[in-house]
Amino acid sequence: MRKSNNKIDKRDVFIEGNHVILKALSEEDVLNTNWYGWFNDEKITEYMQKHHFTNTKAKQLDYYKKYIENNPQKLQVGIWDKQDNVMIGVISLSDIDFLNRKCEIAGFIGEKKYHNFKFIIEACRLITKHAFDQLNMHKVYGGTFKKEVALMCCRVLGFKEEGIRRSEIYKNGKYHDVHVIGLLREDFYAKYE
């Protein structure tokens, strides 16, 4: 883990919570954090569709430039721990569909020291609220092949189980089902208002 040398520039703060800051990503984040390294860690990526090929700073910078910077259908931000001033993960809304008013959520905590549900739960709640309040989404959906994660999102964040895509992902020597979850705007407001 690499601590940032400087405080976060307040102009880069996108959304601030109690424990985390969701910050606009930049080339500096590629170069000065462990973002790219998380995808080389077999344990961190155990339940992700990552770690099939090596990752480098150059590859992460290319990904940032091609798929994040100036992409109107993807909002990806860094998750920063407020207390330690360090980037601990990333979270995104992707496949943003303004016609059908839906998007896909994905996120993870890459720094092992911060593998505590309070960080990812707060980041998910903040970005989901943004999807409904600012992007006018009707639905936020996602999926995981770790059933416990899907159930936790349902229990804690108010998502509903929507189904299973059978043998969808090949990882760790076998095919896994993906547990699909979704959250409608009215269900989110019923839980958090």
Sequence and secondary structure as in RCSB ss.txt:
>XXXX:A:sequence
MRKSNNKIDKRDVFIEGNHVILKALSEEDVLNTNWYGWFNDEKITEYMQKHHFTNTKAKQLDYYKKYIENNPQKL
QVGIWDKQDNVMIGVISLSDIDFLNRKCEIAGFIGEKKYHNFKFIIEACRLITKHAFDQLNMHKVYGGTFKKEVA
LMCCRVLGFKEEGIRRSEIYKNGKYHDVHVIGLLREDFYAKYE
>XXXX:A:secstr
    SS   GGGEEEE SSEEEEE  HHHHHHSSHHHHTT TTTTTTSS  SS   HHHHHHHIIIIITT TTEE
EEEEEETTTTEEEEEEEEEEEETTTTEEEEEEEE  GGG  HHHHHHHHHHHHHHHHHTS  SEEEEEES HHHH
HHIIIII  EEEEEEEEEEEETTEEEEEEEEEEEHHHHHHHH 
